[in-house]
Amino acid sequence: MQPDAASQVERVAERVRDGVDTRALSGLQPLLEYRLVELGGSMLTVGGVLSALLAVVAMLLLSRLAGSAIKRYGKRNPRANPASLYTVSRILHYLLLALGVMWALDALGIPMSKFTVFAGALGVGLGFGLQQIFSNFVSGLILLFDRSLKVGDFIQLDDNARGVVKAINIRSTQITSNDNIDMLVPNSEFVSKRVTNWTYRSVNRRIRVPFGVAYGVDKELVKKAALEAASNVPFTLSMTGDKAPQVWLVEFGDSSVNFILAVWLTEAAARRNVAVKAAYMWELDTALKKYGIEIPFPQQDLRLRSLFGLEGAQALAALRGQVPERDDDASPENQQLGEEERARLARNDARADAEREIETDALAERQLQQARRDHDGPG
């Protein structure tokens, strides 16, 4: 086929295509201009509704793309603050959503000047059923802007519930406890009630572990045992310097001399208050028993001495007219544990649980760093 003939064929095909497109559009025109309802002096058409939906969907897609771009930026830049990136992402989402709504109203043919009618109706709705929802939305914006609460913070609520902030959404904030329980707390709770943020200024914090010993015990020996217990727990930040553990004598109680072991925790342990405190209690009990330091019962004890040459349970049995059991008649199996059983029970469960959680977090952090290095490439 000659070049001139080929070009003529292409021109004919183009005209046919244009004619088909024009006929298709002219066929859709009546459908797009079909009137649905009149609202506030403006006529809603099928085309206007489709344009409004397209505007909202486009803004939502743009918001998702922007959020993904911000996440990729955070992965490529280890120095970027995740909480700040999250705040920027949420604010950008709300702005794009508001822009999409305005675009949709314009596509529907509803001028913003006539939107006052809807604003009045919205105000009435807020006064009745939407007030709490609106309050939570505004509270969420306040939390994002003033940064008193950030993603990753370890907080404690007014009802003593505690956990890590995972997300700040429109209506509620997601908090995950150390037992992997997700709590959805309304945003207004953080504005109107007291909230303790354990990691607001610094990730390092100190816990106080109370314990008591019997009267007459050398307090220096108690201090030695308590510091030894602190050194055996891997969550102790430092054994020297300003952050070294301290032992305080705080009270002369009814049946015990009460002390406090004050310990600065590592960053990973600062978010696991209950398990970490239990780990120190376990090591304290071990250290006190090692040095023969008695832990008294929290009650008033009545001790019978030298009654019929007997003491304690044997003296009480003699008073009841019973034959007192002699010490050498007691069964060893009922008085002590076997070596294997003792070794099995000597495991510090709280310490193991906290160490497992910390290792899981550390593994996730290492995987994230490796993913960033793989993304950046060798160069």
VOVEX-991673 format. One record per residue: x, y, z of N, C-alpha, C in turn; residue in one letter. Coordinates in steps of 0.1 Angstrom, whole numbers, padded with zeros to 4 digits, always signed. Layout:
BEGIN
XYZXYZXYZA...
//
This chain:
BEGIN
+0009-0012+0000+0000+0000+0000+0009+0012+0000M+0005+0022-0009+0013+0034-0010+0011+0043+0003Q+0021+0051+0006+0020+0060+0018+0008+0069+0017P+0005+0075+0006-0007+0084+0005-0020+0076+0008D-0021+0064+0003-0033+0056+0006-0034+0053+0020A-0022+0050+0026-0022+0046+0041-0027+0058+0049A-0022+0070+0046-0026+0082+0054-0040+0085+0052S-0046+0082+0040-0060+0085+0038-0068+0075+0047Q-0064+0062+0047-0071+0052+0056-0071+0057+0070V-0060+0062+0075-0059+0066+0089-0068+0078+0092E-0069+0087+0082-0078+0099+0084-0092+0094+0084R-0096+0085+0076-0110+0080+0076-0113+0073+0090V-0103+0065+0094-0105+0058+0107-0106+0068+0119A-0099+0079+0118-0100+0089+0128-0114+0096+0129E-0119+0099+0117-0132+0105+0116-0143+0096+0121R-0141+0083+0118-0151+0073+0123-0151+0072+0138V-0138+0072+0144-0136+0072+0158-0143+0084+0165R-0140+0096+0159-0145+0108+0165-0161+0108+0165D-0166+0102+0154-0180+0102+0152-0187+0093+0163G-0180+0081+0165-0185+0072+0175-0184+0078+0189V-0173+0085+0192-0172+0092+0206-0182+0102+0207D-0185+0110+0197-0195+0121+0198-0209+0115+0200T-0212+0105+0193-0225+0099+0194-0227+0092+0208R-0215+0086+0213-0216+0081+0227-0219+0091+0237A-0211+0102+0236-0213+0113+0246-0227+0119+0245L-0231+0121+0232-0245+0127+0231-0255+0118+0236S-0253+0104+0236-0262+0095+0242-0262+0096+0257G-0250+0099+0263-0250+0100+0278-0254+0113+0283L-0255+0123+0275-0258+0136+0279-0272+0137+0286Q-0282+0131+0281-0295+0132+0288-0294+0125+0302P-0287+0114+0303-0286+0107+0316-0279+0116+0326L-0268+0122+0322-0260+0130+0331-0268+0143+0335L-0276+0148+0327-0284+0160+0330-0297+0157+0336E-0300+0144+0339-0313+0140+0345-0313+0146+0359Y-0325+0153+0362-0326+0160+0375-0332+0150+0385R-0325+0150+0397-0329+0141+0408-0338+0148+0418L-0333+0159+0424-0341+0167+0434-0336+0181+0435V-0344+0190+0439-0340+0204+0441-0337+0206+0455E-0325+0211+0458-0321+0213+0472-0315+0227+0473L-0322+0235+0481-0318+0249+0484-0317+0258+0472G-0326+0256+0462-0326+0264+0450-0316+0258+0440G-0309+0247+0443-0300+0241+0433-0306+0228+0429S-0305+0225+0416-0310+0212+0411-0299+0202+0411M-0301+0191+0418-0291+0180+0418-0293+0171+0405L-0283+0169+0398-0283+0160+0386-0275+0148+0388T-0277+0138+0379-0269+0126+0380-0254+0129+0378V-0251+0138+0368-0238+0141+0365-0231+0149+0377G-0239+0157+0384-0234+0164+0395-0230+0155+0407G-0239+0145+0409-0237+0135+0420-0224+0127+0417V-0223+0122+0404-0211+0115+0400-0198+0123+0402L-0199+0136+0398-0188+0144+0399-0184+0146+0414S-0194+0148+0423-0192+0149+0437-0185+0137+0443A-0190+0125+0439-0184+0113+0444-0170+0111+0439L-0168+0115+0426-0154+0114+0421-0145+0124+0428L-0150+0135+0432-0141+0145+0439-0137+0139+0453A-0147+0133+0460-0143+0128+0473-0134+0116+0472V-0137+0107+0462-0128+0095+0460-0114+0100+0456V-0113+0110+0448-0100+0115+0444-0092+0120+0455A-0098+0128+0464-0091+0133+0476-0087+0122+0485M-0096+0112+0487-0092+0101+0496-0080+0093+0490L-0080+0091+0477-0069+0084+0471-0056+0092+0472L-0058+0106+0470-0046+0114+0471-0041+0114+0486L-0050+0114+0495-0046+0113+0510-0038+0100+0512S-0043+0089+0507-0036+0076+0509-0022+0076+0503R-0022+0082+0491-0008+0083+0484+0001+0092+0492L-0004+0103+0497+0004+0112+0505+0009+0105+0518A+0000+0097+0524+0004+0090+0536+0014+0079+0534G+0013+0072+0522+0023+0062+0518+0036+0069+0516S+0036+0081+0509+0049+0088+0507+0055+0092+0520A+0047+0096+0530+0053+0100+0542+0059+0088+0550I+0052+0077+0549+0058+0065+0555+0071+0060+0549K+0072+0061+0535+0084+0058+0528+0095+0067+0532R+0092+0080+0534+0102+0090+0538+0107+0086+0552Y+0098+0082+0561+0102+0078+0574+0111+0066+0574G+0109+0056+0565+0117+0044+0564+0131+0047+0559K+0131+0057+0549+0144+0061+0543+0153+0070+0552R+0146+0076+0562+0154+0086+0571+0152+0081+0585N+0162+0074+0591+0161+0069+0604+0160+0080+0615P+0165+0092+0611+0164+0103+0621+0151+0110+0622R+0142+0107+0612+0129+0113+0612+0121+0108+0624A+0113+0118+0631+0105+0115+0642+0092+0108+0638N+0090+0095+0642+0077+0089+0637+0065+0096+0642P+0065+0101+0654+0053+0109+0659+0050+0121+0651A+0061+0128+0647+0059+0140+0639+0053+0137+0625S+0059+0126+0619+0054+0122+0606+0039+0117+0607L+0036+0111+0618+0022+0107+0619+0013+0119+0620Y+0017+0129+0628+0009+0141+0629+0007+0148+0616T+0018+0149+0608+0017+0155+0595+0007+0147+0586V+0008+0134+0587+0000+0126+0578-0015+0127+0582S-0018+0128+0595-0033+0129+0599-0038+0143+0595R-0030+0153+0597-0035+0167+0594-0037+0168+0579I-0028+0163+0571-0029+0164+0557-0041+0156+0552L-0044+0145+0559-0056+0137+0555-0069+0145+0558H-0070+0152+0569-0082+0160+0572-0083+0172+0562Y-0072+0178+0559-0072+0189+0549-0077+0185+0535L-0072+0174+0531-0076+0169+0517-0090+0164+0518L-0095+0159+0529-0109+0155+0530-0118+0167+0530L-0114+0177+0537-0122+0190+0536-0122+0196+0522A-0111+0195+0515-0110+0201+0502-0119+0192+0493L-0120+0179+0495-0128+0171+0486-0143+0174+0489G-0147+0176+0501-0161+0180+0504-0165+0193+0498V-0156+0203+0498-0159+0216+0492-0160+0214+0477M-0151+0206+0471-0152+0203+0456-0165+0196+0453W-0169+0187+0461-0181+0179+0459-0193+0189+0460A-0194+0198+0469-0205+0208+0470-0205+0216+0458L-0194+0220+0453-0193+0228+0441-0198+0220+0429D-0195+0207+0428-0199+0199+0417-0214+0197+0418A-0220+0197+0430-0234+0195+0431-0242+0208+0428L-0235+0219+0426-0241+0232+0424-0246+0239+0436G-0241+0236+0447-0245+0242+0460-0234+0252+0464I-0237+0265+0462-0227+0275+0466-0224+0275+0481P-0212+0279+0485-0209+0280+0499-0217+0290+0506M-0222+0300+0499-0231+0310+0505-0244+0304+0510S-0248+0294+0503-0261+0287+0507-0258+0276+0517K-0246+0273+0520-0243+0263+0529-0246+0266+0544F-0250+0279+0546-0253+0283+0560-0265+0275+0565T-0274+0272+0555-0286+0264+0559-0282+0250+0565V-0272+0244+0558-0267+0231+0563-0259+0233+0576F-0252+0244+0577-0245+0246+0589-0254+0248+0601A-0266+0255+0599-0275+0256+0610-0281+0242+0613G-0284+0234+0603-0290+0221+0606-0279+0212+0613A-0266+0214+0609-0256+0207+0616-0254+0211+0630L-0256+0224+0633-0255+0229+0646-0266+0223+0655G-0278+0221+0650-0289+0215+0657-0285+0200+0660V-0280+0194+0650-0276+0180+0652-0265+0178+0662G-0255+0188+0662-0245+0187+0672-0251+0189+0686L-0261+0197+0687-0267+0199+0700-0274+0187+0706G-0278+0178+0697-0285+0166+0702-0277+0153+0701F-0274+0149+0689-0268+0136+0688-0253+0136+0684G-0248+0146+0678-0234+0146+0673-0225+0154+0682L-0229+0159+0693-0220+0167+0702-0208+0159+0706Q-0210+0147+0711-0199+0139+0716-0189+0135+0704Q-0195+0132+0693-0186+0129+0681-0178+0141+0677I-0184+0153+0677-0177+0165+0673-0166+0168+0684F-0170+0166+0697-0160+0168+0707-0148+0159+0706S-0150+0146+0703-0139+0137+0701-0130+0141+0689N-0137+0146+0678-0129+0150+0666-0120+0162+0669F-0126+0172+0676-0118+0184+0680-0107+0180+0690V-0110+0172+0699-0100+0167+0709-0089+0160+0702S-0092+0152+0691-0081+0146+0684-0072+0156+0677G-0078+0166+0671-0070+0177+0665-0061+0184+0675L-0067+0186+0687-0059+0192+0698-0047+0184+0701I-0049+0171+0703-0038+0161+0706-0027+0161+0695L-0032+0162+0682-0022+0162+0671-0014+0175+0671L-0020+0186+0674-0013+0199+0673-0004+0202+0685F-0010+0200+0698-0001+0204+0709+0009+0193+0713D+0007+0181+0707+0017+0170+0709+0019+0166+0723R+0009+0168+0731+0010+0163+0745+0009+0148+0745S+0003+0142+0735+0002+0128+0733+0006+0124+0719L+0016+0115+0718+0022+0111+0705+0021+0096+0704K+0021+0092+0691+0022+0078+0688+0035+0072+0694V+0035+0061+0701+0046+0056+0708+0048+0059+0722G+0040+0069+0727+0041+0072+0742+0035+0061+0750D+0041+0060+0762+0035+0050+0772+0028+0058+0782F+0014+0056+0783+0006+0065+0791-0002+0056+0801I-0007+0063+0812-0016+0057+0822-0028+0066+0823Q-0040+0060+0822-0052+0067+0822-0057+0069+0837L-0067+0076+0838-0072+0080+0852-0077+0067+0859D-0081+0057+0852-0086+0044+0858-0074+0034+0860D-0062+0039+0858-0050+0031+0860-0047+0021+0848N-0055+0022+0838-0052+0014+0825-0040+0021+0819A-0031+0013+0814-0019+0018+0808-0015+0010+0795R-0008+0017+0787-0003+0010+0774+0004+0020+0765G+0007+0016+0753+0014+0024+0743+0004+0029+0733V+0005+0042+0730-0004+0048+0720+0000+0043+0706V-0009+0037+0699-0007+0032+0686-0012+0041+0675K-0024+0047+0677-0029+0056+0666-0039+0066+0673A-0039+0078+0667-0049+0088+0671-0058+0091+0659I-0070+0086+0660-0080+0086+0649-0090+0097+0652N-0100+0098+0643-0110+0109+0643-0118+0108+0656I-0122+0096+0660-0131+0095+0672-0124+0091+0684R-0114+0082+0683-0108+0076+0695-0093+0074+0692S-0086+0071+0703-0072+0068+0703-0070+0053+0707T-0062+0046+0699-0059+0032+0701-0047+0031+0711Q-0049+0023+0722-0038+0021+0731-0037+0006+0733I-0025+0001+0732-0022-0014+0733-0014-0016+0746T-0020-0024+0755-0014-0027+0768-0002-0037+0766S+0005-0040+0777+0016-0049+0776+0011-0064+0775N-0002-0066+0778-0008-0079+0776-0014-0080+0762D-0010-0071+0753-0015-0071+0739-0030-0069+0738N-0036-0061+0747-0050-0058+0747-0052-0044+0741I-0060-0043+0730-0062-0030+0724-0074-0023+0731D-0072-0010+0735-0082-0002+0741-0085+0010+0732M-0097+0013+0729-0102+0024+0721-0107+0034+0731L-0100+0045+0733-0104+0055+0743-0108+0068+0735V-0120+0073+0738-0125+0086+0732-0115+0097+0734P-0112+0105+0723-0102+0115+0724-0105+0125+0735N-0118+0128+0737-0122+0138+0747-0117+0134+0761S-0115+0121+0764-0110+0117+0777-0096+0122+0780E-0088+0124+0770-0074+0129+0771-0074+0144+0774F-0085+0151+0770-0085+0165+0772-0092+0169+0785V-0102+0162+0789-0110+0165+0801-0105+0159+0813S-0097+0148+0812-0093+0140+0824-0078+0140+0825K-0073+0136+0837-0059+0135+0839-0053+0123+0832R-0042+0125+0825-0035+0114+0819-0020+0115+0822V-0014+0104+0827+0000+0103+0830+0008+0098+0818T+0017+0106+0812+0025+0103+0801+0039+0100+0806N+0042+0087+0807+0055+0082+0812+0067+0086+0804W+0065+0089+0791+0076+0091+0782+0074+0105+0775T+0068+0115+0782+0065+0128+0776+0078+0135+0773Y+0087+0136+0783+0099+0144+0782+0111+0134+0779R+0111+0123+0786+0123+0114+0785+0118+0099+0785S+0125+0091+0779+0121+0076+0779+0126+0069+0792V+0135+0075+0799+0141+0069+0811+0132+0074+0823N+0129+0064+0832+0122+0068+0844+0126+0058+0855R+0122+0062+0867+0126+0054+0879+0113+0048+0885R+0115+0036+0890+0104+0029+0897+0109+0027+0912I+0099+0026+0921+0102+0024+0935+0095+0010+0939R+0104+0001+0944+0100-0012+0947+0100-0013+0963V+0088-0013+0969+0088-0014+0984+0090-0028+0989P+0096-0029+1001+0098-0042+1007+0101-0039+1022F+0098-0049+1030+0100-0048+1045+0108-0059+1051G+0116-0056+1061+0123-0067+1068+0120-0066+1083V+0124-0076+1090+0121-0077+1104+0130-0067+1112A+0125-0063+1124+0132-0055+1133+0145-0062+1138Y+0155-0054+1139+0168-0060+1144+0178-0064+1133G+0173-0063+1121+0182-0066+1109+0191-0054+1106V+0204-0057+1104+0214-0047+1100+0209-0040+1087D+0207-0027+1088+0202-0020+1076+0213-0019+1065K+0225-0019+1069+0236-0020+1058+0236-0033+1051E+0233-0044+1058+0232-0057+1051+0220-0057+1042L+0209-0050+1046+0197-0049+1038+0200-0042+1025V+0208-0031+1026+0212-0023+1015+0220-0031+1005K+0230-0039+1011+0238-0047+1002+0230-0057+0995K+0220-0064+1001+0212-0074+0995+0203-0067+0984A+0198-0056+0987+0189-0049+0977+0197-0045+0964A+0209-0039+0966+0217-0035+0955+0221-0047+0947L+0224-0058+0954+0228-0070+0946+0216-0075+0938E+0204-0074+0944+0192-0078+0936+0191-0069+0924A+0193-0056+0925+0192-0047+0914+0202-0050+0903A+0214-0054+0907+0224-0057+0897+0221-0070+0890S+0213-0078+0895+0210-0091+0889+0198-0090+0879N+0192-0078+0878+0181-0076+0869+0186-0068+0857V+0184-0073+0845+0190-0066+0833+0183-0053+0830P+0172-0049+0837+0165-0037+0833+0171-0025+0840F+0181-0027+0849+0187-0016+0856+0195-0008+0847T+0193+0005+0846+0200+0014+0837+0215+0014+0840L+0219+0017+0852+0233+0018+0856+0235+0015+0871S+0246+0009+0874+0249+0007+0888+0258+0017+0894M+0262+0027+0886+0271+0038+0890+0266+0051+0885T+0271+0062+0891+0267+0075+0887+0254+0080+0893G+0248+0090+0886+0236+0096+0891+0224+0087+0890D+0224+0078+0881+0213+0069+0878+0215+0055+0885K+0224+0055+0895+0226+0042+0902+0214+0039+0911A+0211+0026+0914+0200+0023+0923+0203+0028+0937P+0192+0031+0945+0193+0036+0958+0184+0028+0967Q+0187+0027+0980+0179+0020+0990+0176+0030+1001V+0163+0032+1003+0158+0042+1012+0151+0035+1024W+0154+0039+1036+0146+0035+1048+0135+0045+1050L+0122+0041+1048+0111+0050+1047+0102+0050+1059V+0102+0039+1066+0091+0038+1076+0094+0027+1086E+0091+0030+1099+0091+0019+1109+0077+0015+1111F+0073+0004+1105+0060-0001+1105+0056-0009+1118G+0044-0014+1118+0039-0021+1130+0047-0034+1132D+0051-0041+1121+0057-0054+1122+0070-0055+1113S+0074-0044+1107+0086-0044+1098+0092-0030+1097S+0105-0031+1093+0112-0019+1089+0110-0018+1074V+0104-0007+1069+0101-0007+1054+0111+0001+1046N+0115-0005+1035+0125+0001+1026+0119+0003+1013F+0126+0011+1004+0123+0012+0990+0135+0011+0982I+0135+0002+0972+0145+0001+0962+0142+0010+0950L+0149+0021+0948+0146+0030+0937+0156+0028+0926A+0150+0024+0914+0159+0020+0903+0155+0027+0890V+0165+0033+0884+0163+0038+0870+0163+0027+0860W+0153+0027+0851+0151+0016+0841+0157+0020+0828L+0160+0009+0820+0164+0011+0806+0152+0016+0798T+0155+0021+0786+0144+0026+0778+0134+0015+0774E+0138+0003+0771+0129-0008+0768+0121-0012+0779A+0126-0012+0792+0119-0016+0803+0109-0006+0809A+0111+0007+0805+0103+0017+0811+0088+0016+0806A+0085+0008+0796+0072+0007+0791+0065-0005+0797R+0071-0013+0806+0066-0025+0811+0066-0025+0827R+0059-0016+0832+0060-0013+0847+0057-0025+0855N+0046-0032+0852+0042-0043+0861+0051-0055+0861V+0055-0060+0849+0064-0071+0848+0078-0068+0853A+0083-0056+0851+0096-0052+0855+0096-0051+0870V+0086-0045+0876+0085-0044+0891+0085-0058+0897K+0078-0067+0891+0077-0081+0896+0091-0088+0895A+0098-0084+0885+0112-0090+0883+0121-0086+0895A+0120-0073+0899+0128-0068+0910+0123-0074+0923Y+0110-0076+0925+0105-0083+0937+0111-0097+0938M+0111-0104+0927+0117-0118+0927+0131-0118+0932W+0139-0109+0926+0153-0109+0929+0156-0104+0943E+0147-0095+0948+0148-0091+0962+0146-0102+0972L+0136-0110+0969+0133-0122+0978+0145-0131+0978D+0151-0133+0966+0162-0142+0965+0174-0137+0973T+0177-0124+0972+0188-0118+0978+0187-0117+0993A+0174-0114+0998+0172-0113+1012+0174-0127+1019L+0169-0137+1012+0170-0151+1018+0185-0155+1018K+0192-0151+1008+0206-0154+1007+0214-0149+1019K+0211-0137+1024+0218-0132+1035+0210-0134+1048Y+0200-0143+1048+0193-0147+1060+0185-0135+1066G+0180-0126+1058+0172-0115+1063+0158-0119+1063I+0151-0118+1074+0138-0122+1076+0128-0112+1070E+0118-0117+1063+0107-0109+1058+0095-0112+1067I+0091-0102+1075+0080-0105+1085+0066-0106+1078P+0057-0113+1085+0044-0113+1081+0037-0100+1084F+0029-0095+1075+0022-0082+1077+0010-0084+1087P+0013-0088+1099+0003-0090+1109+0009-0090+1123Q+0001-0090+1133+0006-0092+1147+0007-0106+1150Q+0019-0110+1154+0022-0124+1158+0022-0126+1173D+0015-0137+1178+0016-0140+1192+0025-0152+1193L+0036-0151+1200+0046-0161+1201+0046-0167+1215R+0045-0180+1217+0045-0186+1230+0059-0192+1231L+0066-0188+1242+0079-0193+1244+0080-0200+1258R+0088-0211+1258+0092-0218+1270+0079-0223+1278S+0069-0227+1270+0057-0233+1277+0059-0248+1277L+0061-0254+1289+0064-0269+1290+0077-0272+1282F+0086-0262+1281+0098-0265+1274+0096-0265+1259G+0084-0260+1254+0081-0260+1240+0079-0246+1235L+0079-0244+1222+0077-0231+1216+0068-0233+1204E+0062-0221+1200+0055-0221+1187+0043-0231+1186G+0043-0238+1175+0032-0247+1172+0032-0258+1182A+0043-0262+1187+0044-0273+1197+0037-0269+1210Q+0040-0256+1214+0033-0251+1226+0018-0250+1225A+0013-0245+1213-0001-0245+1211-0007-0259+1211L-0001-0269+1206-0006-0282+1206-0007-0287+1221A+0003-0284+1229+0003-0288+1243-0009-0282+1250A-0012-0269+1247-0023-0262+1254-0036-0269+1250L-0037-0274+1238-0050-0280+1234-0051-0295+1239R-0041-0299+1246-0041-0313+1251-0037-0323+1241G-0030-0319+1230-0026-0328+1219-0011-0331+1222Q-0007-0342+1215+0007-0346+1216+0014-0337+1206V+0023-0329+1210+0031-0320+1201+0040-0329+1192P+0040-0325+1179+0049-0331+1169+0063-0326+1171E+0072-0335+1172+0086-0331+1174+0092-0328+1160R+0102-0319+1161+0109-0315+1149+0115-0326+1141D+0120-0336+1148+0126-0347+1140+0116-0357+1135D+0103-0355+1139+0092-0364+1133+0086-0358+1120D+0090-0346+1117+0084-0339+1106+0089-0346+1093A+0081-0347+1083+0085-0353+1071+0093-0343+1062S+0105-0347+1058+0114-0338+1050+0107-0334+1037P+0098-0344+1032+0092-0341+1019+0082-0329+1020E+0077-0327+1032+0067-0316+1035+0074-0303+1038N+0087-0303+1041+0094-0292+1045+0103-0285+1035Q+0107-0293+1025+0116-0287+1015+0113-0292+1001Q+0119-0286+0992+0117-0289+0978+0129-0297+0973L+0126-0306+0963+0137-0313+0957+0146-0303+0948G+0158-0307+0945+0167-0299+0938+0161-0295+0924E+0156-0305+0917+0150-0303+0903+0138-0294+0904E+0130-0296+0914+0118-0288+0915+0121-0273+0919E+0131-0272+0928+0135-0259+0932+0142-0251+0920R+0150-0258+0912+0156-0252+0901+0145-0247+0891A+0135-0256+0889+0124-0252+0880+0116-0240+0885R+0114-0240+0898+0106-0229+0904+0114-0216+0906L+0127-0217+0905+0136-0205+0908+0136-0196+0896A+0129-0200+0885+0129-0191+0873+0121-0179+0876R+0126-0167+0872+0120-0154+0874+0110-0152+0862N+0098-0156+0864+0088-0155+0852+0086-0141+0847D+0085-0131+0857+0083-0117+0853+0095-0112+0845A+0107-0115+0849+0119-0111+0842+0119-0117+0828R+0116-0130+0827+0116-0137+0814+0105-0131+0805A+0094-0128+0810+0083-0122+0802+0087-0108+0796D+0093-0100+0805+0097-0087+0801+0108-0088+0791A+0118-0097+0793+0129-0098+0784+0124-0103+0770E+0114-0112+0770+0109-0117+0757+0102-0105+0750R+0095-0097+0756+0088-0086+0750+0099-0076+0744E+0109-0073+0752+0119-0064+0748+0127-0070+0736I+0130-0082+0736+0137-0089+0725+0128-0088+0712E+0115-0090+0714+0106-0089+0702+0106-0075+0696T+0106-0065+0705+0107-0051+0700+0120-0048+0693D+0131-0053+0699+0144-0051+0694+0145-0058+0680A+0140-0070+0679+0140-0077+0666+0132-0069+0655L+0121-0064+0659+0113-0056+0650+0121-0044+0645A+0128-0037+0655+0136-0025+0651+0147-0029+0642E+0154-0041+0645+0165-0045+0636+0160-0048+0622R+0148-0054+0621+0142-0057+0608+0139-0044+0600Q+0134-0034+0608+0131-0021+0602+0143-0015+0596L+0154-0015+0604+0167-0009+0600+0172-0016+0588Q+0171-0030+0588+0176-0037+0576+0167-0034+0564Q+0154-0032+0566+0146-0029+0554+0149-0015+0549A+0153-0006+0557+0157+0007+0553+0170+0006+0545R+0180-0002+0550+0192-0003+0543+0190-0010+0529R+0181-0020+0529+0179-0027+0516+0172-0017+0506D+0164-0009+0512+0157+0001+0503+0167+0011+0497H+0176+0016+0506+0185+0026+0501+0196+0020+0492D+0198+0007+0493+0208+0001+0484+0222+0003+0489G+0232-0003+0482+0246-0003+0486+0252+0011+0485P+0247+0020+0476+0252+0033+0475+0247+0043+0484G
//
